[in-house]
Amino acid sequence: MTNQPYGGYGAQEPYAPYQQPQPQPQPQPQAQAWPAQGQGPGQGYDDPFADQHTQQWQGQTWETQMQPPVAPVSAAEETSYLPPQGVAEPAPVAGAEPEPGYGPATLGGNARVTDAQRARAEGRSPIIEPGLQPAVLTAVLGLLLAGGAALGTYALLVPLVVLQGVTAAGWFRLNGMWPARQGIALGFLGALVADAAMLVADRTPGVILGTLGVWVLLSLMLQLRSHADPDERMYGLMATVVAAALAIAAGGYLAADADAVVVGAVAVAAAMVARALPLPTAVSVVVALAVAGGAGFAVGGMETDGALIGAGAAVCALIGHRVASYDYPSRFVHFTAGVALPLAAAGPAVYILGRIFA
């Protein structure tokens, strides 16, 4: 056996067929990897596709990783586009449409701005007087009270109950609380209880104070059961107490002497009509007091006591009229609080003045 074939094979250049691809495939991946390291295209390699691959690789990484940063800008320029922090935005120009719920009141109108707020912002008075029609209704109701007192106690009770119900409803509406059925019903019920107690106690006025004290406690209990916010509950409590107090105090007509009720109710009716005349406010007030005094003097048997009762009742009625005119009330307020508050406020004065000049 001879070893020549193997020796002959070994005499040749060893593994010649496998040495040709060894030096060739290595430069291509190295040439592709160099641009990622910032060294440019591969050296000593003339592959026609090398430049194309290298440029494509540079397009993906050079712009995002190795490109020099843009020249720095100052802090003021960098943040100049941002709105200033902690500074209130300027108010909208007059005539421009304001954002809902923001900005000052304008003549163009803001759905969330009340008439009273708009009036204050524009420097106008938030007072609108009820006018002639509510004054005429007040006069009619006053004349009904006077006629009922002249006829008897139970005849007086009918217009008095109407006055007390309108007073409770008007006060809640005047304070912007509507509907407020529980508060209105509670105040009106207090007035009815006071009237019934006076009839049972022979028109003793002390039951008015007792009923008022009990109704304050009932109003407090009603608000304690409410799930509203504390501020809203306090506001509702005050409105309920005042509505009940005004409605119950109007029962002074029932406790007063019949002649005093006739004089006082007629005087209030005349004063409200005179107050509704188109005159300056100061002049209108003076004229209303003078007319009320004259009406009391005429109805009271041409005596000074009648004039004093009429003038005193008119003063309280004018205060109630002023309260009903406050804060841009609506037309419904004018025909409830504007009608009832002048007469309701005059009720205690009629009783006290009647006792003094009886």
Residue pairs with C-beta under 8 A, 6 or more apart in sequence:
13 19
27 42
27 44
27 45
28 42
28 45
28 47
28 50
30 42
31 41
31 42
31 45
31 47
31 50
31 53
31 54
32 42
32 50
32 53
32 54
32 57
34 40
34 41
34 42
35 41
35 54
35 57
35 58
35 61
36 57
36 61
38 66
40 54
41 50
41 51
41 54
42 50
42 54
83 89
91 103
91 104
92 98
92 99
92 103
92 104
94 106
95 106
95 108
97 108
98 104
98 106
98 108
98 110
100 110
100 111
100 112
101 110
101 112
103 110
104 121
105 113
105 117
105 118
105 120
105 121
105 122
106 118
107 118
107 122
109 118
110 118
113 121
114 328
115 126
115 328
116 126
116 327
116 328
119 125
119 126
119 328
120 126
126 326
126 327
126 328
127 322
127 325
127 326
127 327
128 325
128 328
128 329
129 275
129 276
129 321
129 325
130 276
130 321
130 324
130 325
130 334
130 335
130 338
130 339
131 276
131 334
131 338
132 273
132 276
133 334
133 335
134 276
134 334
134 335
134 338
134 339
135 272
135 273
135 275
135 276
136 273
136 276
137 335
137 339
138 268
138 269
138 272
138 338
138 339
138 340
138 342
138 343
139 269
139 270
139 272
139 273
140 269
141 159
141 162
141 163
141 339
141 340
141 343
142 265
142 266
142 268
142 269
142 272
142 343
143 265
143 266
143 269
144 158
144 159
145 156
145 159
145 160
145 163
145 253
145 261
145 265
145 343
146 261
146 262
146 265
146 266
146 269
146 299
147 155
148 155
148 156
148 157
148 158
148 159
148 160
149 155
149 156
149 253
149 258
149 261
149 262
149 265
150 258
150 262
153 199
153 203
153 254
156 253
156 254
156 258
156 261
157 195
157 199
157 254
160 195
160 250
160 251
160 253
160 254
161 191
161 192
161 195
163 250
163 340
163 343
163 344
164 188
164 191
164 192
164 195
164 247
164 248
164 250
164 251
164 344
165 188
165 191
165 247
166 336
166 339
166 340
167 187
167 191
167 243
167 246
167 247
167 250
167 337
167 340
167 341
167 344
168 183
168 184
168 187
168 188
168 191
168 243
168 244
168 246
168 247
169 184
169 188
169 336
170 324
170 333
170 336
170 337
170 338
170 339
170 340
170 341
171 187
171 239
171 242
171 243
171 246
171 337
171 341
172 178
172 180
172 183
172 184
172 239
172 243
173 329
173 330
173 332
173 333
173 336
173 337
174 323
174 324
174 326
174 327
174 329
174 333
174 336
174 337
175 235
175 239
177 183
177 235
177 236
177 239
180 236
180 239
182 222
183 219
183 222
183 236
183 239
183 240
183 243
184 243
186 215
186 218
186 219
186 222
186 240
186 244
187 215
187 240
187 243
187 244
187 246
187 247
187 248
188 247
190 211
190 212
190 214
190 215
190 218
190 244
190 247
190 248
191 244
191 247
191 248
191 250
191 251
193 211
193 215
194 207
194 208
194 211
194 212
194 248
194 251
195 251
195 254
197 207
197 210
197 211
198 204
198 205
198 207
198 208
198 251
198 254
198 255
199 254
201 207
203 254
203 255
204 255
205 252
205 255
205 351
208 248
208 249
208 251
208 252
208 255
211 248
212 244
212 245
212 248
212 249
215 241
215 244
215 245
215 248
216 241
216 244
219 237
219 240
219 241
219 244
220 237
222 240
223 233
223 234
223 236
223 237
223 240
224 233
226 232
226 233
226 236
228 236
246 341
246 344
246 345
247 344
249 344
249 345
249 347
249 348
250 343
250 344
250 347
251 347
252 347
252 348
252 349
252 350
252 351
253 261
253 264
253 265
253 347
253 350
253 351
255 351
256 264
256 347
256 350
256 351
256 354
256 355
257 354
257 355
257 358
259 300
259 354
260 309
260 350
260 351
260 353
260 354
260 357
260 358
261 350
261 354
262 299
263 296
263 299
263 300
263 306
263 309
263 310
263 313
263 350
264 296
264 309
264 310
264 312
264 313
264 346
264 349
264 350
264 353
264 354
265 313
265 343
265 350
266 295
266 296
266 299
266 310
267 292
267 293
267 295
267 296
267 299
267 309
267 310
267 311
267 313
267 314
268 292
268 313
268 314
268 317
268 342
268 343
268 346
269 295
270 291
270 292
270 294
270 295
270 310
271 288
271 289
271 291
271 292
271 295
271 314
271 317
271 318
271 342
272 288
272 317
272 321
272 342
273 291
274 284
274 287
274 288
274 290
274 291
274 292
275 284
275 285
275 287
275 288
275 318
275 321
277 284
277 287
279 287
285 318
288 314
288 318
289 311
289 314
289 315
289 318
292 310
292 311
292 313
292 314
292 317
293 307
293 308
293 310
293 311
293 314
294 307
294 310
295 310
296 306
296 307
296 308
296 309
296 310
296 311
296 313
297 303
297 304
297 306
297 307
297 310
298 306
299 306
299 310
300 306
300 307
300 309
300 310
305 357
308 353
308 357
309 350
309 353
309 354
309 357
312 349
312 353
313 346
313 349
313 350
313 353
314 346
315 349
316 342
316 345
316 346
316 348
316 349
317 342
317 343
317 345
317 346
318 342
319 345
320 341
320 342
320 343
320 344
320 345
320 346
321 338
321 341
321 342
323 337
323 341
323 345
324 333
324 334
324 337
324 338
324 341
324 342
325 338
329 337
329 338
